[in-house]
Amino acid sequence: MKKKLSMVIATLLVVQAVWVGAAFADYKPEGNIVVGVNLLSNIIKPSSALGNFTFNLQESAHKTITNLTGLSIDHSYAVVQVNGITLLAIDPPIALINKKK
């Protein structure tokens, strides 16, 4: 039963990646969506540790999936910044940022 469930989940993940257009290849920083705010920059000194961690974690996942599946799709990030420091980097599925209006 666990083996069947694992196979179903793995199949769904691969289908979702292809169907939704999740990104797994070259990072294109020119496509980043940046949301930033400057707040009391002489008082608030945010750390970039979480931003670096989320970016590196997702880049590692992209490389792993590309190596396993051969999927190669360009990707960019939605970035949240405070006082110019990246607090969070999220790679949204391409279908969410390239919707036709």
C-alpha positions in Angstrom: 0.0 0.0 0.0 2.8 2.4 0.9 4.6 1.6 -2.4 1.5 2.3 -4.4 0.9 5.6 -2.5 4.5 6.6 -3.1 4.2 5.9 -6.8 1.0 7.9 -7.1 2.5 10.9 -5.3 5.7 10.8 -7.4 3.6 10.6 -10.6 1.4 13.5 -9.5 4.5 15.6 -8.7 6.0 15.0 -12.2 2.7 15.7 -13.9 2.2 18.9 -11.8 5.7 20.1 -12.7 5.1 19.6 -16.4 1.4 20.8 -16.5 1.7 23.9 -14.3 5.1 24.8 -15.6 7.1 24.7 -12.4 10.6 26.0 -13.0 13.7 23.8 -12.9 16.6 25.2 -14.8 18.3 28.5 -15.5 17.8 31.3 -13.0 16.8 34.6 -14.8 17.2 37.4 -12.3 15.9 40.0 -14.8 12.5 38.3 -14.3 12.4 38.7 -10.6 9.4 40.4 -8.9 10.7 42.5 -6.0 8.5 43.8 -3.3 10.5 46.1 -1.0 10.0 48.6 1.8 12.4 50.9 3.6 11.6 51.3 7.3 13.7 53.1 9.8 16.9 51.9 8.1 19.1 53.3 10.9 17.1 51.2 13.5 15.9 48.1 11.7 18.8 45.9 10.5 17.3 42.7 9.1 19.3 39.6 8.5 19.5 38.1 5.0 19.9 34.5 6.4 16.4 33.4 5.6 16.5 35.0 2.1 19.7 33.3 1.3 18.5 30.0 2.7 15.2 30.0 0.8 17.0 31.0 -2.5 19.7 28.3 -2.1 17.2 25.6 -1.0 15.1 26.2 -4.1 18.1 26.4 -6.4 19.3 23.1 -5.0 15.8 21.6 -5.6 15.9 22.9 -9.2 19.2 21.3 -9.9 18.2 18.0 -8.3 14.9 17.8 -10.3 16.7 18.8 -13.5 19.2 16.0 -13.0 16.5 13.4 -12.2 14.0 14.4 -14.9 15.8 16.3 -17.5 13.2 19.1 -17.3 14.8 22.5 -18.2 12.7 25.6 -17.8 13.9 29.1 -16.9 12.8 30.5 -13.6 12.8 33.7 -11.6 11.8 34.6 -8.0 9.4 36.7 -6.1 11.6 38.5 -3.6 10.6 40.3 -0.4 13.1 42.9 0.8 13.3 45.2 3.8 15.8 48.1 3.7 17.4 46.4 0.6 18.0 43.1 2.4 16.3 40.1 0.9 14.2 38.4 3.6 12.5 35.8 1.4 12.9 34.4 -2.1 10.1 32.4 -3.6 10.0 30.7 -7.0 6.3 30.7 -8.0 5.1 28.4 -10.7 5.3 30.1 -14.1 1.6 29.7 -14.6 1.0 32.1 -11.7 3.2 34.9 -13.0 2.6 34.6 -16.7 -1.2 34.5 -16.8 -2.9 35.8 -19.9 -5.3 38.7 -19.2 
